[in-house]
Amino acid sequence: MHIEKEPNSFRYVFKFPTHAHHSFWCDGNTLKSGTEVEVHTIEGPERFQILVD
């Protein structure tokens, strides 16, 4: 995961180069643990839950 600065918030970018999962991003000022993200892919939707320590 890496963070990019957007004009009014941050973009949290998740990349999985060696896994079968698709890359995705979340926009916001903070990334909250427990946030669920639905990623639309060619194979259909995938759901991820973000866990932050």
C-alpha positions as CSV (number, residue, x, y, z in Angstrom):
1,M,0.0,0.0,0.0
2,H,1.2,3.5,-0.7
3,I,-0.5,6.9,-0.1
4,E,-0.9,9.7,-2.7
5,K,-1.8,13.3,-1.9
6,E,-5.0,14.4,-3.6
7,P,-6.2,18.1,-3.7
8,N,-8.6,17.6,-0.7
9,S,-7.7,14.2,0.8
10,F,-5.4,11.2,0.4
11,R,-5.6,8.2,-1.9
12,Y,-4.7,4.9,-0.3
13,V,-3.5,2.6,-3.2
14,F,-3.4,-1.2,-2.7
15,K,-1.4,-3.3,-5.2
16,F,-1.1,-7.0,-5.3
17,P,1.5,-7.7,-8.1
18,T,2.0,-11.4,-7.3
19,H,-1.5,-12.3,-6.2
20,A,-4.7,-13.0,-8.0
21,H,-6.4,-10.0,-6.5
22,H,-7.0,-6.8,-8.4
23,S,-5.4,-3.5,-7.3
24,F,-7.7,-0.8,-5.9
25,W,-7.7,2.5,-4.0
26,C,-9.7,4.3,-1.3
27,D,-10.0,8.0,-1.1
28,G,-10.4,9.9,2.2
29,N,-8.6,11.9,4.9
30,T,-8.1,8.8,7.0
31,L,-8.2,5.1,6.4
32,K,-10.4,3.5,9.1
33,S,-9.9,-0.1,10.3
34,G,-12.9,-2.2,9.3
35,T,-13.7,-0.2,6.2
36,E,-15.1,-2.5,3.5
37,V,-14.4,-1.8,-0.1
38,E,-16.2,-3.4,-3.1
39,V,-13.9,-3.7,-6.2
40,H,-15.6,-4.1,-9.6
41,T,-13.6,-6.5,-11.7
42,I,-14.0,-8.3,-15.1
43,E,-14.9,-11.4,-13.1
44,G,-17.4,-9.6,-10.9
45,P,-17.3,-7.7,-7.6
46,E,-14.8,-8.5,-4.9
47,R,-15.1,-7.3,-1.3
48,F,-12.1,-6.4,0.9
49,Q,-12.1,-5.4,4.5
50,I,-9.2,-3.0,5.5
51,L,-7.7,-3.8,8.9
52,V,-5.3,-1.2,10.3
53,D,-3.1,-1.8,13.3
